[in-house]
Amino acid sequence: MLPARPLFEPVETLLTDWVHRWWLTIDVGPNTASHYRSLLKNHILPRWGAMPLHLIAPSDVTVWLKSLQQRYARPTTTSIGKLFALVMAAAVTERLIPDNPVRVPRQRGRERQGENQLWATEHEVISLARRITHLTGPTQGLLVITAAYTGMRWGELASLRRPAHDPQAATLTIHPDTGNLLEVDGRHGYGPPKTAASVRTVTLPPFLNALLQQDLARHDREHLFTSTKGKLLRRSTFARRIWAPASRGTTLPDGTTWPALKPGLTFHNLRHTHKTWLIEDNIPEVAQARRLGHTLKGIADVYAHVADSVDARLLAALEARWQRSLTHHALAHTPTAQDTPQ
């Protein structure tokens, strides 16, 4: 009788060789591909590329990931670990190794919730917008207001061109083919929105429709939101040079000091801010999903019957928030340089 064949026979495959094979099998968008290349080139391959797959030990990977946490922000180390786990999971499928050695450390529940669930009040949003208006001008201040009062993503907002705004209908429409501004390896490009449900028309409360009309009348640029020089927005530049001093606080050249408004708040948190407001105003979940570009299976037809009445109530609630923020800001602040009105 022949001896039983081992369930697994180690193959001397270097990680770098496997990554080259694995890369040919993935199907991701250009932004994701660029992100993957960066993580592989700068982190994973320098440490593990020359090592055979079957010699990569779970304990060594865990120690390495913990060491990264001492040098990089948590989102960066989490991304590195998840990509490494993805690469090694594919190697398991190919029977190159018996088990995946990568165990991404889980964040503690309370800490993870705190990081992901930050949101701003309408009063904090108007303060942020007015600070950003002071730093760069009204267009980028309006960008912040639009993000908070529509829930649109950065790429959706940055891609908007003039035809996207219908002032008569008071809407913004996200284009199905070019409704997402991408930044791949430092270059801009356009692509479809994140999901099919993200192709949508977002209704605007009256104040926001009016502000957009006023801002578009000030310039002849093609895009609704641009840099101060009229160029396409870059997310990292905006975050570093504009969002950070406005949200975290700074001292201006004239000596004016801005205290921190909302430590840890990111631009993307404005999307969560919008959803939080809708929840507070008792807007049905299906209406929230439609506005944010999410899919709720099985109940789309229900929304169609109540769309007009729900949307009217939603817009009235958003308009009321804006008016409250104006009143609050007027009462709480004496007009100064840091709070220049639009």
C-alpha positions as CSV (number, residue, x, y, z in Angstrom):
1,M,0.0,0.0,0.0
2,L,1.3,3.4,-0.9
3,P,1.8,5.9,1.9
4,A,-0.9,8.6,2.2
5,R,0.0,11.9,0.5
6,P,0.6,14.8,2.8
7,L,-2.2,17.3,2.9
8,F,0.4,20.1,2.4
9,E,3.8,20.1,0.8
10,P,5.9,23.3,1.4
11,V,6.9,25.1,-1.8
12,E,9.9,27.4,-1.8
13,T,8.1,30.5,-3.1
14,L,9.4,33.9,-2.0
15,L,6.8,36.5,-1.0
16,T,8.0,38.9,-3.7
17,D,7.4,36.2,-6.4
18,W,4.0,35.4,-5.1
19,V,3.0,39.1,-5.0
20,H,3.8,39.4,-8.7
21,R,1.5,36.5,-9.4
22,W,-1.2,37.6,-7.0
23,W,-1.2,41.1,-8.5
24,L,-2.4,39.8,-11.9
25,T,-5.5,38.2,-10.3
26,I,-6.9,41.3,-8.5
27,D,-9.6,43.6,-9.8
28,V,-9.6,46.9,-8.0
29,G,-10.1,50.5,-8.9
30,P,-7.1,52.8,-9.7
31,N,-7.2,54.5,-6.3
32,T,-7.1,51.1,-4.5
33,A,-4.4,49.8,-6.8
34,S,-2.2,52.8,-6.1
35,H,-2.7,52.4,-2.4
36,Y,-1.8,48.7,-2.5
37,R,1.4,49.4,-4.5
38,S,2.4,52.0,-2.0
39,L,1.9,49.7,1.0
40,L,3.7,46.8,-0.7
41,K,6.6,48.8,-1.9
42,N,7.2,50.8,1.3
43,H,6.3,48.3,4.0
44,I,5.5,44.7,3.2
45,L,8.1,43.8,0.6
46,P,11.1,45.5,2.3
47,R,10.5,43.3,5.4
48,W,9.1,40.1,4.0
49,G,9.8,40.0,0.2
50,A,12.9,37.8,0.3
51,M,11.4,35.3,2.7
52,P,9.8,32.0,1.6
53,L,6.1,32.1,2.3
54,H,6.1,28.9,4.5
55,L,8.7,30.5,6.8
56,I,6.7,33.6,7.6
57,A,5.6,32.9,11.2
58,P,2.5,34.3,12.8
59,S,4.4,35.5,15.9
60,D,6.9,37.4,13.8
61,V,4.2,39.1,11.8
62,T,2.4,40.1,15.1
63,V,5.6,41.6,16.5
64,W,6.2,43.5,13.3
65,L,2.7,44.9,13.1
66,K,2.9,46.0,16.7
67,S,6.2,47.8,16.0
68,L,4.6,49.6,13.1
69,Q,2.1,51.1,15.5
70,Q,4.9,52.9,17.2
71,R,5.8,54.7,14.0
72,Y,2.5,55.2,12.1
73,A,-1.1,56.2,12.6
74,R,-3.5,53.4,13.4
75,P,-5.3,53.6,10.0
76,T,-2.0,53.1,8.2
77,T,-0.9,50.1,10.3
78,T,-4.4,48.6,9.9
79,S,-4.2,49.0,6.1
80,I,-0.8,47.3,6.0
81,G,-2.0,44.4,8.1
82,K,-5.2,43.9,6.1
83,L,-3.4,43.9,2.7
84,F,-0.7,41.5,4.0
85,A,-3.5,39.2,5.3
86,L,-5.2,39.4,1.9
87,V,-2.0,38.5,0.0
88,M,-1.4,35.5,2.3
89,A,-5.0,34.4,2.2
90,A,-4.7,34.0,-1.5
91,A,-1.5,32.0,-1.0
92,V,-3.5,29.6,1.2
93,T,-6.1,29.2,-1.5
94,E,-3.3,28.3,-3.9
95,R,-2.1,25.7,-1.4
96,L,1.3,27.4,-1.2
97,I,0.9,27.6,2.6
98,P,-1.4,25.7,5.0
99,D,-2.6,28.7,7.1
100,N,-2.6,32.5,7.0
101,P,0.1,33.8,9.4
102,V,-1.3,37.3,9.4
103,R,-3.6,38.2,12.3
104,V,-4.5,41.9,12.2
105,P,-4.8,43.2,15.8
106,R,-8.4,44.2,16.5
107,Q,-9.1,47.6,17.9
108,R,-10.9,47.9,21.2
109,G,-14.6,48.4,20.7
110,R,-14.9,51.7,22.5
111,E,-11.8,53.2,20.8
112,R,-12.9,52.0,17.4
113,Q,-16.3,53.5,17.8
114,G,-14.9,56.8,19.0
115,E,-12.7,57.0,15.9
116,N,-15.3,56.1,13.4
117,Q,-18.4,57.9,14.8
118,L,-17.2,61.5,15.3
119,W,-19.7,64.0,14.1
120,A,-20.3,67.8,14.4
121,T,-23.2,69.9,15.4
122,E,-24.5,72.5,13.0
123,H,-22.8,75.2,15.2
124,E,-19.4,73.5,14.8
125,V,-20.0,73.1,11.0
126,I,-20.6,76.8,10.5
127,S,-17.6,77.7,12.7
128,L,-15.4,75.3,10.6
129,A,-16.8,76.8,7.4
130,R,-16.1,80.3,8.4
131,R,-12.6,79.6,9.5
132,I,-11.9,77.9,6.2
133,T,-13.5,80.9,4.4
134,H,-11.0,83.1,6.2
135,L,-8.1,80.9,5.2
136,T,-9.0,80.3,1.6
137,G,-12.1,82.1,0.5
138,P,-15.8,81.3,0.3
139,T,-15.7,78.5,-2.2
140,Q,-14.0,76.0,0.1
141,G,-16.0,77.2,3.1
142,L,-19.0,76.3,1.1
143,L,-17.5,73.0,0.3
144,V,-17.7,72.1,4.0
145,I,-21.2,73.3,4.4
146,T,-22.3,71.3,1.3
147,A,-20.6,68.2,2.6
148,A,-22.4,68.4,6.0
149,Y,-25.8,69.3,4.5
150,T,-25.8,66.7,1.7
151,G,-23.7,63.8,3.1
152,M,-21.8,63.6,-0.2
153,R,-18.3,62.1,-0.3
154,W,-15.1,64.0,-1.0
155,G,-14.7,62.6,-4.5
156,E,-18.3,63.3,-5.4
157,L,-18.1,66.9,-4.3
158,A,-14.7,67.5,-5.9
159,S,-15.9,66.2,-9.3
160,L,-19.0,68.4,-9.5
161,R,-19.2,70.6,-12.6
162,R,-21.7,73.5,-13.2
163,P,-24.3,71.3,-15.0
164,A,-24.5,69.2,-11.8
165,H,-26.3,72.0,-10.1
166,D,-29.9,72.6,-11.1
167,P,-30.9,75.8,-9.3
168,Q,-34.6,75.5,-10.4
169,A,-35.0,72.0,-9.0
170,A,-32.5,72.8,-6.1
171,T,-30.5,69.6,-6.7
172,L,-27.0,68.3,-7.2
173,T,-26.6,65.3,-9.5
174,I,-23.7,62.9,-9.4
175,H,-22.6,61.8,-12.9
176,P,-22.6,58.0,-13.4
177,D,-19.3,58.0,-15.3
178,T,-17.4,60.9,-14.0
179,G,-19.0,61.5,-10.6
180,N,-15.9,60.7,-8.6
181,L,-12.6,62.7,-8.7
182,L,-9.7,60.3,-8.3
183,E,-6.1,61.0,-7.3
184,V,-3.9,58.2,-8.6
185,D,-0.1,58.4,-8.2
186,G,-0.4,62.2,-7.8
187,R,-2.5,62.7,-10.9
188,H,-6.2,63.5,-11.2
189,G,-8.7,61.4,-13.1
190,Y,-12.4,60.7,-13.2
191,G,-14.3,57.6,-12.5
192,P,-17.8,56.4,-11.6
193,P,-19.0,56.9,-8.0
194,K,-18.2,54.3,-5.3
195,T,-21.3,52.1,-5.9
196,A,-24.2,52.0,-8.3
197,A,-26.4,53.5,-5.6
198,S,-24.1,56.4,-5.3
199,V,-25.3,57.7,-8.7
200,R,-28.0,59.9,-7.4
201,T,-29.6,63.3,-7.3
202,V,-29.4,65.1,-4.0
203,T,-32.0,67.7,-3.1
204,L,-30.8,70.9,-1.4
205,P,-32.4,73.0,1.4
206,P,-33.2,76.5,0.2
207,F,-30.2,78.2,1.9
208,L,-27.7,75.9,0.3
209,N,-29.2,76.2,-3.1
210,A,-28.9,80.0,-2.8
211,L,-25.3,79.9,-1.5
212,L,-24.3,77.7,-4.5
213,Q,-25.9,80.1,-6.9
214,Q,-24.2,83.0,-5.3
215,D,-20.8,81.3,-5.4
216,L,-21.1,80.2,-9.0
217,A,-22.0,83.8,-10.0
218,R,-18.7,85.0,-8.5
219,H,-16.5,83.0,-10.9
220,D,-16.5,81.3,-14.3
221,R,-14.7,78.1,-13.3
222,E,-16.0,74.7,-14.6
223,H,-16.1,73.0,-11.3
224,L,-18.1,74.0,-8.3
225,F,-15.3,73.5,-5.8
226,T,-11.7,74.2,-6.6
227,S,-8.5,75.5,-5.0
228,T,-8.0,79.2,-4.5
229,K,-6.2,79.2,-7.9
230,G,-9.0,77.5,-9.6
231,K,-7.3,74.1,-9.8
232,L,-8.8,70.7,-8.9
233,L,-8.8,69.9,-5.2
234,R,-6.3,67.6,-3.7
235,R,-7.5,65.8,-0.6
236,S,-4.2,65.6,1.2
237,T,-3.4,69.2,0.6
238,F,-6.8,70.3,1.8
239,A,-6.6,68.1,4.9
240,R,-3.1,69.4,5.8
241,R,-3.2,73.0,5.0
242,I,-6.8,74.0,5.5
243,W,-8.8,71.4,7.5
244,A,-6.2,70.8,10.1
245,P,-5.7,74.4,11.3
246,A,-9.4,75.1,11.1
247,S,-10.5,72.0,13.1
248,R,-7.5,71.5,15.4
249,G,-6.8,75.2,16.1
250,T,-3.9,77.4,15.2
251,T,-2.4,80.9,15.6
252,L,-2.8,83.1,12.6
253,P,-0.1,85.5,11.3
254,D,-1.9,88.5,13.0
255,G,-1.7,86.7,16.3
256,T,-5.3,85.6,16.5
257,T,-5.6,82.2,18.2
258,W,-8.2,79.7,17.1
259,P,-8.9,77.0,19.8
260,A,-9.6,73.5,18.7
261,L,-13.2,72.9,17.5
262,K,-13.4,69.2,17.2
263,P,-10.2,67.2,17.8
264,G,-10.0,64.2,15.5
265,L,-12.8,65.2,13.2
266,T,-12.1,64.5,9.6
267,F,-13.7,65.7,6.4
268,H,-15.3,62.3,5.9
269,N,-16.9,62.6,9.3
270,L,-19.1,65.3,7.7
271,R,-20.8,62.4,5.9
272,H,-21.5,60.8,9.3
273,T,-22.6,64.1,10.6
274,H,-25.3,64.3,7.9
275,K,-26.6,60.9,8.8
276,T,-26.6,61.7,12.5
277,W,-28.7,64.8,11.8
278,L,-31.1,62.8,9.7
279,I,-31.5,60.3,12.6
280,E,-32.0,63.1,15.1
281,D,-34.7,64.5,12.9
282,N,-36.5,61.1,12.6
283,I,-36.0,60.7,8.9
284,P,-36.8,57.1,7.8
285,E,-33.8,54.9,7.3
286,V,-34.8,54.2,3.7
287,A,-34.7,58.0,3.0
288,Q,-31.3,58.2,4.7
289,A,-30.0,55.5,2.5
290,R,-31.3,57.0,-0.7
291,R,-29.7,60.4,0.1
292,L,-26.3,58.9,1.1
293,G,-26.1,56.5,-1.8
294,H,-26.6,53.3,0.2
295,T,-28.6,50.3,-0.8
296,L,-31.3,48.8,1.3
297,K,-32.5,45.7,-0.4
298,G,-36.2,45.0,-0.7
299,I,-37.6,48.3,0.3
300,A,-36.8,50.7,-2.5
301,D,-40.4,50.6,-3.8
302,V,-41.7,51.6,-0.4
303,Y,-39.6,54.8,-0.5
304,A,-40.9,55.7,-4.0
305,H,-44.4,56.2,-2.5
306,V,-43.4,58.5,0.2
307,A,-40.4,60.2,-1.4
308,D,-41.9,63.7,-1.8
309,S,-43.4,64.1,1.6
310,V,-40.3,62.6,3.4
311,D,-37.9,64.8,1.3
312,A,-39.9,67.9,2.1
313,R,-39.7,67.2,5.8
314,L,-36.0,66.3,5.5
315,L,-35.1,69.6,3.7
316,A,-37.2,71.6,6.2
317,A,-35.2,70.1,9.1
318,L,-31.9,70.9,7.4
319,E,-33.0,74.5,6.7
320,A,-34.0,74.8,10.4
321,R,-30.5,73.6,11.4
322,W,-28.9,76.2,9.3
323,Q,-31.0,79.0,10.7
324,R,-30.3,77.8,14.2
325,S,-26.6,77.8,13.5
326,L,-26.7,81.4,12.2
327,T,-28.6,82.5,15.3
328,H,-26.2,80.6,17.6
329,H,-23.2,82.0,15.9
330,A,-24.5,85.6,16.0
331,L,-25.2,85.3,19.7
332,A,-22.0,83.5,20.6
333,H,-19.5,85.6,18.6
334,T,-18.6,89.2,18.0
335,P,-17.5,89.4,14.4
336,T,-13.8,89.0,14.1
337,A,-11.2,88.0,11.5
338,Q,-11.5,84.3,12.3
339,D,-15.3,84.3,11.8
340,T,-15.6,86.2,8.6
341,P,-19.1,85.7,7.2
342,Q,-19.5,84.4,3.7
